[in-house]
Structure formats: structure tokens, C-alpha cells
Amino acid sequence: MENKYIDGPMGQVHVRELGEGPALVLLHQTAWSSLQFKHAMPFLAKRGIRCVAVDTPGFGLSDGPYDPPSIEDYAESLAETLKKIGLPKAAVLGHHTGASIAAAFASSHPEMVSQLLLHGVPIYTPEKRAERLAKPHFDQTPRADGSHFTDRWVLGDTVSGGSATPEALHWSLVHFFWAGSNEWFGHHAAFKYDMEADFKSLTVPTVVVSNTGDVLHERMPYLREIRPDITYSELDGGTFHIIFEEAERWASFVADHVLGANS
């Protein structure tokens, strides 16, 4: 697996690459990094796919902005990164916040997207977005008893319904504190972003991917209602950490869609 850094508008962007063949750009959920795809990339590469996993600015090993960016800002950073890598056009897959960035990127740069894959589409009502934006940020202040870690662990376990593996919870926790006090930038951008408008206007070939154990799976009926013309595909079970926890099953599922589009 090759690691590289690309100069972007918010600083250096960290990218992991593996494999040869048609390119698939991978965009992670907040507050993870490209490490979310580390287990899946070898399986995708074995299927003949060139994986290009990008750390969103401010997460993982990418430099971060000083002020809260918008999803559109993240999308423009991605455009510059891919141009400098030498990818004028590629399939793009985003998970959760990564799906928002992918949709904005496909909306503003359709000429650079051969296929769009959105896993866990965070389309919410304006009221729900306002509610999420109003929530206080998690206090990352270190406590003498280490409870700032255990409190976050319990929250992550609760959100996953107690189904996430300890390894996934561990890396989710590591990424959360690794992102530091500006960790909230990612979700803040996602909840300010009117993804529904871009989703409705997408012109590139699009596949909405979901798994029934994902917290965003409940949005699938609404997505089908507003865009019945695009492809929908789902996996049974799993958590919203399925990419990390069930890498081979997920990678096989995604590869079928990517290679099918390139056949």
C-alpha cells in the first residue's frame, strides 16, 4: 500500500493507494480516515481495482482548516487532490459524511465522475439538521480518571446498538480524539449541507448502497421515492462499521458494482 501527500487548499492531503485497474476513490465517514478502508482495499485490489483512499482535511493524516469548512469546500479539495494525482475521471464512493462529499463533488464536477456510489446517505429534514447542529460538541478535555475516553467508548457502543466489534470501537475512538478539538467540523459541514438538492439533481451514473444494520438505512425508502431512476443495492446486517468489520463481504459487493459499470 502506497502512502502519498498532495498539496491541497487546506494543506497537505494524505492518500493511500493500492492496486491496478479502474480507479475507485474512497471517502470515509467522520471522524475516521482512509484507515476505514484498510482491510477492504486488498480485496478490492485482488478484483482488479485501483483503490485511492483519501483522508478528509482535518482527519487522519491530512492537514486541517482553522475554520469550519463546508461540504462544498471538502469537495473542491478532493477535486484538486485527484487532479494532482492524475485522475481526471474515476468512480467515487463515499460513506456517511464521505457520501455527502462525494455527492457535492459529483454535482460540481460531473466530468470527473464515471460512477458514484453512496453508502449511507445522510439526507435529513431541515428540522433534523437544525436539531443536530444545535447539539453541544463532545468535550474532549482530558480527565484524570480517563473517563473522557470511556464515555466516548460507551457512546459509540450505544449508537451501534452494542453490535460493533471492539476493534471498530477502538479505532473509532482513536480517530475521534486524533482529530482533536476541531473534530466537529466534519459533522457540522454535513448537517449544514443541503444534500437532498444535489442528490435530486445528480446526472452521473449512481448506485445507493446500504446495509440493513446501518443507522442511515432507514432513509432508503425516501431516497427511492425522490430518485426512483437510480440503482439501489443493499447488504443484510452489519453495523455502520461494516466496511471495517466485514471488509471482504463489503469489498466483493462493491467490486461487483464497480466492475459491472466498467465491463
Summary of the structure (lengths in Angstrom):
residues: 263
radius of gyration: 17.2
end to end distance: 25.7
largest distance: 57.1
contacts: 910
relative contact order: 0.17
helix: 47%
strand: 19%
